[in-house]
């Protein structure tokens, strides 16, 4: 969702969950090859992007943390030029050869280091906004190249619809017709670094035997896109198909990841999973009212965070 105003363009940057994630190999440069079903969800950051021609380039980033966000977010979200949203703006200007003053206002709700793709979604939102503010300056292919250079998840968020994602994140196959799933998200309050999780996975014995490409994902897609698929029925059979190969590594670094999933099961989740490299986990419920009832049973410990969400088709 986006809208134009006298202040520039305002748009939402959705989070995502991974409905299963398999590691299927590793490139010579060390990047891991994955296969995963990415689904955007209702949790989002809000951005506004302003553009003005100038003699020299400046990128101003103003970050506001939502009061309901995890306490760890204020401590872990970058607020300077290293933030992916600011880097996306600089990258766009470098590619077009323009000099401009860009101002980005970012209202953060998505946990950092949570496996929900918040920073990547913010970067994609900035690219989309600048492409609209400066039409024709970059072709769709060039914009996609900018996205890949910024990070593995950024290309998905340029599309932001359910998709089968392969490679290092650059191969995207949109999957229409997936029913809405009602979720509770849980975050332990401890962000996880994606590179650290992959290094921990490399150290596991299972890293020697990557998952067969296509095995679990084909079964999952068959369920989700079947003619008789409905959210309540799906939740009951999803459990074995939401396997995330990175979870054992994430649990070694952050043991509460497993406990949060157990909490979700006790609260009525019919299936649970971990998103991305963690530390966010999610429970799939029969419907929205079941998820709301489950949320009432979850008493946050210390810095824990719980949030209702739905997948977005």
Secondary structure, DSSP 4 states (H G I P E B T S, - for coil): -EEEETTEEEEEEEEEEEEEEEEEEE-TTSPEEEEEEEEEEEEEEEEEEEEEE-SS-EEEEEEEE-TTS-TTHHHHS--STTSHHHHHHHHHHHHHT--EEEEEEEEE-SPTTSSS-HHHHHHHHHHHHHHHHTTTSS-HHHHHHHHHHH-TTHHHHHH-S-EEEEETTTEEEE---PPP-EEEEEE-S----HHHHHHHHHTSGGGGSPPPTTHHHHHHHHHHTSTT--HHHHHHH-GGG--BTTHHHHHHH-THHHHHHHHHHHTT-SEEEE-TTSS-EEEEESSHHHHHHHHHH----TT-EEEEEEB--
